[in-house]
């Protein structure tokens, strides 16, 4: 079996009014490192004009490893994800990330918003999780 994402909760807020679910928009700050040598390849604090980044959970907008590792997260929570190559950039790599790299992300969730209803509806209909809708599923 392929290795899965290793999730470590670094900080959990005292109160959690809502947890992330598929289709939610998440506002995050993150730092990404290569497990191989610990070098940082990206940081929203340093590379994104210091701005956090929005992404939609569960629609493969970010890495598969993010979709798996950031579900059921609370605002104010910080997680460390160790993502194997198969759930990151795999055999191809990307930019500064060499092929077959295990990646480590420190992710800080700042805000959750309801994503477009279409994402949730699609996932509820896509029963076999193949990212296509068959006649039976529709």
ABEGO torsion letter per residue (X at the ends): XBBBBBBBBABBBABBABBBBBGBBBBBBBBBBBAAAGBBABBAAAAAGGBBBBBBBGAGABBAAAAAAABGBBBGBBBBBBBBAAABAEAAEBEABBBGBBBBBBBBBABBBBBBAAAAAAAAABAAGAGBBBAAAX
